[in-house]
Amino acid sequence: MPTYEYKCIDCGYEFEVFQSMTADPITVCPKCKGKVQRRIGTGAGIMFKGSGFYITDYKKSKRPVDKKPESDSKKKGVKKAS
């Protein structure tokens, strides 16, 4: 539901009302009971709810990379004959 901005023509009081798009516009000022005019607003803005999304939410875990086991000849310092 959008927020509508109103301004009283008689006293100049400005206020906002959160109402359905199908609801009738307000015509009476809540302060002085004068006539009000609905103003052109900035429209609906982006509304963020919850904690949001961060790059770290989907970051890959830092698991150690599996290394291939060294062959027995490399461990013992044995050289292959060419």
Buried (B, 14 or more C-beta within 10 A) or exposed (E): EEEBBBBBEEEEBEBEBEBEEEEEEBEEBEEEEBEBEEEEEEEEEEEEEEEEEEEEEEEEEEEEEEEEEEEEEEEEEEEEEE
